[in-house]
Amino acid sequence: MREAAEAISGRAQYPPTTAGKDYAHYYEYRRRFIQRLPVWQVYWTATFVIDIATEIWRTIAHEFSDIPDVAEATRVVLRLLMAILLGGAIGYERERQGKDAGLRTHMLVALGAAIFVLVPLQSGMQTADISRVLQGIIAGIGFLGAGAIIKPDGDRGIKGLTTAASIWVAAAIGIAAGMGRETTAVVATLVALFVLAVLRHVERDMEADK
């Protein structure tokens, strides 16, 4: 049986005079060697290899079966793309203002938040149980936003609060998109851009009047 497996896999010993010199002689020797084997050995070895390959393929296919059809694939792609685009819209405004947490940061925050809620929904988790996931996201984003807050030495003011808040809003928008509330996510993004872009000028005018 071992000789059959070695012959089929090509590891069978053959005359050293043909090694690396004449491949035609080698394959002819291999063919004759296999022909001398009992038929049941060749059949058993081939069946064993086919069974292993089939089991491996079934396992791989099962691991990628979380998106069963085109409708589900479209739904997942749409939600993730909406989270990236809407988060990027807020990040672009922060990038234009020269903030460290800019385009890519907000896109990744929104995408991560969408994935955190989308995967449990796909797994069949009830909406009431997802509240624990949301609590974890909110707490984690709080630590991330804290890294954007800076208190310069000798200055009473604190910088980065608006950027930290925008990161928090980007996570909320990602959650809305991941849960299939795309319209809510779009409206929230427009409101956030209005606050960041338009009210900034109003705030400057108020500070100038002081």
Short mmCIF file of the C-alpha atoms (twelve columns), coordinates in Angstrom:
data_MODEL
# 
_entry.id   MODEL 
# 
loop_
_atom_site.group_PDB 
_atom_site.id 
_atom_site.type_symbol 
_atom_site.label_atom_id 
_atom_site.label_alt_id 
_atom_site.label_comp_id 
_atom_site.label_asym_id 
_atom_site.label_seq_id 
_atom_site.Cartn_x 
_atom_site.Cartn_y 
_atom_site.Cartn_z 
_atom_site.pdbx_PDB_model_num 
ATOM 1   C CA . MET A 1   0.000   0.000  0.000   1 
ATOM 2   C CA . ARG A 2   2.866   2.361  0.808   1 
ATOM 3   C CA . GLU A 3   4.435   1.578  -2.572  1 
ATOM 4   C CA . ALA A 4   1.153   2.451  -4.275  1 
ATOM 5   C CA . ALA A 5   0.965   5.818  -2.558  1 
ATOM 6   C CA . GLU A 6   4.584   6.598  -3.403  1 
ATOM 7   C CA . ALA A 7   4.063   5.639  -7.018  1 
ATOM 8   C CA . ILE A 8   1.001   7.829  -7.435  1 
ATOM 9   C CA . SER A 9   2.574   10.799 -5.664  1 
ATOM 10  C CA . GLY A 10  5.783   10.475 -7.667  1 
ATOM 11  C CA . ARG A 11  8.065   9.651  -4.738  1 
ATOM 12  C CA . ALA A 12  8.788   6.092  -5.805  1 
ATOM 13  C CA . GLN A 13  12.436  5.231  -6.283  1 
ATOM 14  C CA . TYR A 14  13.559  4.869  -9.858  1 
ATOM 15  C CA . PRO A 15  16.901  3.987  -11.405 1 
ATOM 16  C CA . PRO A 16  19.524  6.590  -10.461 1 
ATOM 17  C CA . THR A 17  20.793  6.748  -14.021 1 
ATOM 18  C CA . THR A 18  17.567  8.468  -15.118 1 
ATOM 19  C CA . ALA A 19  17.304  10.907 -12.177 1 
ATOM 20  C CA . GLY A 20  17.316  14.456 -13.527 1 
ATOM 21  C CA . LYS A 21  18.521  13.310 -16.957 1 
ATOM 22  C CA . ASP A 22  15.841  11.550 -18.905 1 
ATOM 23  C CA . TYR A 23  12.293  12.301 -17.713 1 
ATOM 24  C CA . ALA A 24  10.750  10.148 -20.433 1 
ATOM 25  C CA . HIS A 25  12.416  7.062  -18.979 1 
ATOM 26  C CA . TYR A 26  11.341  8.078  -15.502 1 
ATOM 27  C CA . TYR A 27  7.639   8.425  -16.423 1 
ATOM 28  C CA . GLU A 28  7.759   5.180  -18.342 1 
ATOM 29  C CA . TYR A 29  9.220   3.489  -15.280 1 
ATOM 30  C CA . ARG A 30  6.522   5.035  -13.118 1 
ATOM 31  C CA . ARG A 31  3.754   3.892  -15.459 1 
ATOM 32  C CA . ARG A 32  5.033   0.300  -15.488 1 
ATOM 33  C CA . PHE A 33  5.426   0.339  -11.715 1 
ATOM 34  C CA . ILE A 34  1.810   1.390  -11.242 1 
ATOM 35  C CA . GLN A 35  0.620   -1.218 -13.728 1 
ATOM 36  C CA . ARG A 36  2.266   -3.932 -11.614 1 
ATOM 37  C CA . LEU A 37  0.335   -2.863 -8.521  1 
ATOM 38  C CA . PRO A 38  -2.908  -4.600 -7.623  1 
ATOM 39  C CA . VAL A 39  -5.956  -2.700 -8.825  1 
ATOM 40  C CA . TRP A 40  -7.466  -2.472 -5.352  1 
ATOM 41  C CA . GLN A 41  -4.411  -0.636 -4.010  1 
ATOM 42  C CA . VAL A 42  -4.569  2.001  -6.736  1 
ATOM 43  C CA . TYR A 43  -8.334  2.395  -6.282  1 
ATOM 44  C CA . TRP A 44  -8.089  2.646  -2.471  1 
ATOM 45  C CA . THR A 45  -5.326  5.247  -2.633  1 
ATOM 46  C CA . ALA A 46  -7.174  7.362  -5.212  1 
ATOM 47  C CA . THR A 47  -10.421 7.153  -3.232  1 
ATOM 48  C CA . PHE A 48  -8.634  8.154  -0.030  1 
ATOM 49  C CA . VAL A 49  -7.092  11.226 -1.676  1 
ATOM 50  C CA . ILE A 50  -10.420 12.246 -3.234  1 
ATOM 51  C CA . ASP A 51  -12.234 11.911 0.111   1 
ATOM 52  C CA . ILE A 52  -9.707  14.139 1.854   1 
ATOM 53  C CA . ALA A 53  -9.873  16.772 -0.903  1 
ATOM 54  C CA . THR A 54  -13.695 16.706 -0.794  1 
ATOM 55  C CA . GLU A 55  -13.756 17.146 2.992   1 
ATOM 56  C CA . ILE A 56  -11.342 20.061 2.806   1 
ATOM 57  C CA . TRP A 57  -13.439 21.743 0.115   1 
ATOM 58  C CA . ARG A 58  -16.659 21.280 2.114   1 
ATOM 59  C CA . THR A 59  -15.039 22.793 5.199   1 
ATOM 60  C CA . ILE A 60  -13.806 25.811 3.240   1 
ATOM 61  C CA . ALA A 61  -17.226 26.291 1.620   1 
ATOM 62  C CA . HIS A 62  -18.924 26.081 5.024   1 
ATOM 63  C CA . GLU A 63  -16.608 28.736 6.478   1 
ATOM 64  C CA . PHE A 64  -17.660 31.146 3.705   1 
ATOM 65  C CA . SER A 65  -21.370 30.318 3.923   1 
ATOM 66  C CA . ASP A 66  -22.293 33.275 6.153   1 
ATOM 67  C CA . ILE A 67  -23.480 35.104 3.018   1 
ATOM 68  C CA . PRO A 68  -25.827 32.529 1.461   1 
ATOM 69  C CA . ASP A 69  -27.258 34.430 -1.502  1 
ATOM 70  C CA . VAL A 70  -26.931 37.525 -3.673  1 
ATOM 71  C CA . ALA A 71  -29.519 39.476 -1.676  1 
ATOM 72  C CA . GLU A 72  -27.595 39.022 1.563   1 
ATOM 73  C CA . ALA A 73  -24.312 39.895 -0.136  1 
ATOM 74  C CA . THR A 74  -25.837 43.088 -1.538  1 
ATOM 75  C CA . ARG A 75  -27.193 43.996 1.883   1 
ATOM 76  C CA . VAL A 76  -23.841 43.505 3.619   1 
ATOM 77  C CA . VAL A 77  -21.832 45.380 0.988   1 
ATOM 78  C CA . LEU A 78  -24.310 48.262 0.928   1 
ATOM 79  C CA . ARG A 79  -24.289 48.720 4.695   1 
ATOM 80  C CA . LEU A 80  -20.507 48.623 4.943   1 
ATOM 81  C CA . LEU A 81  -20.068 51.013 2.020   1 
ATOM 82  C CA . MET A 82  -22.568 53.444 3.500   1 
ATOM 83  C CA . ALA A 83  -20.695 53.385 6.804   1 
ATOM 84  C CA . ILE A 84  -17.384 54.054 5.053   1 
ATOM 85  C CA . LEU A 85  -18.727 56.859 2.854   1 
ATOM 86  C CA . LEU A 86  -20.642 58.646 5.589   1 
ATOM 87  C CA . GLY A 87  -17.804 58.343 8.061   1 
ATOM 88  C CA . GLY A 88  -15.449 59.592 5.371   1 
ATOM 89  C CA . ALA A 89  -17.626 62.639 4.799   1 
ATOM 90  C CA . ILE A 90  -17.172 63.696 8.422   1 
ATOM 91  C CA . GLY A 91  -13.497 62.771 8.337   1 
ATOM 92  C CA . TYR A 92  -12.932 64.854 5.214   1 
ATOM 93  C CA . GLU A 93  -14.223 67.942 6.998   1 
ATOM 94  C CA . ARG A 94  -11.869 67.256 9.915   1 
ATOM 95  C CA . GLU A 95  -9.012  66.646 7.472   1 
ATOM 96  C CA . ARG A 96  -9.579  70.039 5.865   1 
ATOM 97  C CA . GLN A 97  -9.253  71.664 9.283   1 
ATOM 98  C CA . GLY A 98  -5.857  70.019 9.749   1 
ATOM 99  C CA . LYS A 99  -6.916  67.663 12.523  1 
ATOM 100 C CA . ASP A 100 -4.941  64.516 13.274  1 
ATOM 101 C CA . ALA A 101 -8.087  62.369 13.335  1 
ATOM 102 C CA . GLY A 102 -9.118  62.906 9.743   1 
ATOM 103 C CA . LEU A 103 -10.476 61.001 6.780   1 
ATOM 104 C CA . ARG A 104 -9.116  57.510 7.383   1 
ATOM 105 C CA . THR A 105 -9.735  57.567 11.126  1 
ATOM 106 C CA . HIS A 106 -13.415 58.408 10.772  1 
ATOM 107 C CA . MET A 107 -13.883 55.910 7.952   1 
ATOM 108 C CA . LEU A 108 -12.357 53.112 10.033  1 
ATOM 109 C CA . VAL A 109 -14.368 54.055 13.115  1 
ATOM 110 C CA . ALA A 110 -17.641 53.985 11.164  1 
ATOM 111 C CA . LEU A 111 -16.686 50.729 9.428   1 
ATOM 112 C CA . GLY A 112 -15.719 49.030 12.676  1 
ATOM 113 C CA . ALA A 113 -18.932 50.084 14.386  1 
ATOM 114 C CA . ALA A 114 -20.971 48.776 11.446  1 
ATOM 115 C CA . ILE A 115 -19.186 45.411 11.538  1 
ATOM 116 C CA . PHE A 116 -19.698 45.106 15.299  1 
ATOM 117 C CA . VAL A 117 -23.478 45.270 14.892  1 
ATOM 118 C CA . LEU A 118 -23.791 43.632 11.475  1 
ATOM 119 C CA . VAL A 119 -22.141 40.338 12.447  1 
ATOM 120 C CA . PRO A 120 -24.415 39.700 15.473  1 
ATOM 121 C CA . LEU A 121 -27.466 40.508 13.357  1 
ATOM 122 C CA . GLN A 122 -26.337 37.997 10.732  1 
ATOM 123 C CA . SER A 123 -25.801 35.408 13.460  1 
ATOM 124 C CA . GLY A 124 -29.418 35.736 14.542  1 
ATOM 125 C CA . MET A 125 -28.891 37.762 17.713  1 
ATOM 126 C CA . GLN A 126 -31.986 39.578 18.862  1 
ATOM 127 C CA . THR A 127 -32.045 43.363 18.748  1 
ATOM 128 C CA . ALA A 128 -32.477 43.549 22.529  1 
ATOM 129 C CA . ASP A 129 -29.273 41.548 23.035  1 
ATOM 130 C CA . ILE A 130 -27.299 43.828 20.755  1 
ATOM 131 C CA . SER A 131 -27.595 46.539 23.406  1 
ATOM 132 C CA . ARG A 132 -24.619 44.941 25.164  1 
ATOM 133 C CA . VAL A 133 -22.607 45.229 21.964  1 
ATOM 134 C CA . LEU A 134 -23.577 48.876 21.649  1 
ATOM 135 C CA . GLN A 135 -22.443 49.543 25.195  1 
ATOM 136 C CA . GLY A 136 -19.034 48.092 24.390  1 
ATOM 137 C CA . ILE A 137 -18.736 50.194 21.221  1 
ATOM 138 C CA . ILE A 138 -19.663 53.400 23.020  1 
ATOM 139 C CA . ALA A 139 -17.151 52.736 25.790  1 
ATOM 140 C CA . GLY A 140 -14.386 51.856 23.324  1 
ATOM 141 C CA . ILE A 141 -14.976 54.940 21.193  1 
ATOM 142 C CA . GLY A 142 -14.814 57.038 24.349  1 
ATOM 143 C CA . PHE A 143 -11.218 55.916 24.896  1 
ATOM 144 C CA . LEU A 144 -10.381 56.594 21.257  1 
ATOM 145 C CA . GLY A 145 -11.878 60.067 21.407  1 
ATOM 146 C CA . ALA A 146 -9.955  60.821 24.587  1 
ATOM 147 C CA . GLY A 147 -6.746  60.412 22.606  1 
ATOM 148 C CA . ALA A 148 -7.753  63.310 20.367  1 
ATOM 149 C CA . ILE A 149 -8.124  65.726 23.309  1 
ATOM 150 C CA . ILE A 150 -5.047  67.828 24.045  1 
ATOM 151 C CA . LYS A 151 -4.437  70.275 26.880  1 
ATOM 152 C CA . PRO A 152 -1.476  72.489 25.992  1 
ATOM 153 C CA . ASP A 153 0.916   73.439 28.791  1 
ATOM 154 C CA . GLY A 154 0.290   76.885 30.213  1 
ATOM 155 C CA . ASP A 155 -3.039  77.185 28.395  1 
ATOM 156 C CA . ARG A 156 -6.389  77.094 30.113  1 
ATOM 157 C CA . GLY A 157 -8.133  75.903 26.968  1 
ATOM 158 C CA . ILE A 158 -8.543  72.307 25.797  1 
ATOM 159 C CA . LYS A 159 -8.185  71.344 22.148  1 
ATOM 160 C CA . GLY A 160 -9.625  68.392 20.308  1 
ATOM 161 C CA . LEU A 161 -13.041 68.207 21.910  1 
ATOM 162 C CA . THR A 162 -14.834 68.728 18.601  1 
ATOM 163 C CA . THR A 163 -12.720 66.061 16.884  1 
ATOM 164 C CA . ALA A 164 -13.402 63.643 19.754  1 
ATOM 165 C CA . ALA A 165 -17.116 64.321 19.405  1 
ATOM 166 C CA . SER A 166 -16.948 63.791 15.632  1 
ATOM 167 C CA . ILE A 167 -15.322 60.385 16.188  1 
ATOM 168 C CA . TRP A 168 -18.155 59.486 18.545  1 
ATOM 169 C CA . VAL A 169 -20.739 60.622 15.975  1 
ATOM 170 C CA . ALA A 170 -18.966 58.615 13.236  1 
ATOM 171 C CA . ALA A 171 -19.311 55.497 15.368  1 
ATOM 172 C CA . ALA A 172 -23.023 56.185 15.857  1 
ATOM 173 C CA . ILE A 173 -23.463 56.622 12.115  1 
ATOM 174 C CA . GLY A 174 -21.647 53.349 11.518  1 
ATOM 175 C CA . ILE A 175 -23.981 51.619 13.967  1 
ATOM 176 C CA . ALA A 176 -27.020 53.013 12.161  1 
ATOM 177 C CA . ALA A 177 -25.702 51.868 8.788   1 
ATOM 178 C CA . GLY A 178 -24.781 48.426 10.128  1 
ATOM 179 C CA . MET A 179 -28.283 47.917 11.499  1 
ATOM 180 C CA . GLY A 180 -29.845 48.764 8.145   1 
ATOM 181 C CA . ARG A 181 -30.916 52.296 9.025   1 
ATOM 182 C CA . GLU A 182 -29.221 53.906 6.053   1 
ATOM 183 C CA . THR A 183 -31.644 56.820 5.813   1 
ATOM 184 C CA . THR A 184 -31.103 57.643 9.480   1 
ATOM 185 C CA . ALA A 185 -27.354 57.457 8.937   1 
ATOM 186 C CA . VAL A 186 -27.516 59.851 5.977   1 
ATOM 187 C CA . VAL A 187 -29.652 62.368 7.887   1 
ATOM 188 C CA . ALA A 188 -27.319 62.174 10.896  1 
ATOM 189 C CA . THR A 189 -24.314 62.762 8.644   1 
ATOM 190 C CA . LEU A 190 -25.896 65.849 7.094   1 
ATOM 191 C CA . VAL A 191 -26.711 67.250 10.527  1 
ATOM 192 C CA . ALA A 192 -23.166 66.566 11.741  1 
ATOM 193 C CA . LEU A 193 -21.665 68.285 8.681   1 
ATOM 194 C CA . PHE A 194 -23.929 71.264 9.267   1 
ATOM 195 C CA . VAL A 195 -22.710 71.519 12.854  1 
ATOM 196 C CA . LEU A 196 -19.050 71.152 11.895  1 
ATOM 197 C CA . ALA A 197 -18.965 73.336 8.790   1 
ATOM 198 C CA . VAL A 198 -21.661 75.983 9.272   1 
ATOM 199 C CA . LEU A 199 -21.860 76.495 13.009  1 
ATOM 200 C CA . ARG A 200 -18.092 76.820 13.149  1 
ATOM 201 C CA . HIS A 201 -18.389 80.254 11.540  1 
ATOM 202 C CA . VAL A 202 -21.149 81.231 13.950  1 
ATOM 203 C CA . GLU A 203 -18.965 80.182 16.866  1 
ATOM 204 C CA . ARG A 204 -16.057 82.263 15.560  1 
ATOM 205 C CA . ASP A 205 -18.274 85.314 15.211  1 
ATOM 206 C CA . MET A 206 -19.469 84.871 18.785  1 
ATOM 207 C CA . GLU A 207 -15.892 84.611 20.052  1 
ATOM 208 C CA . ALA A 208 -14.906 87.729 18.078  1 
ATOM 209 C CA . ASP A 209 -17.688 89.714 19.726  1 
ATOM 210 C CA . LYS A 210 -16.451 88.908 23.204  1 
# 
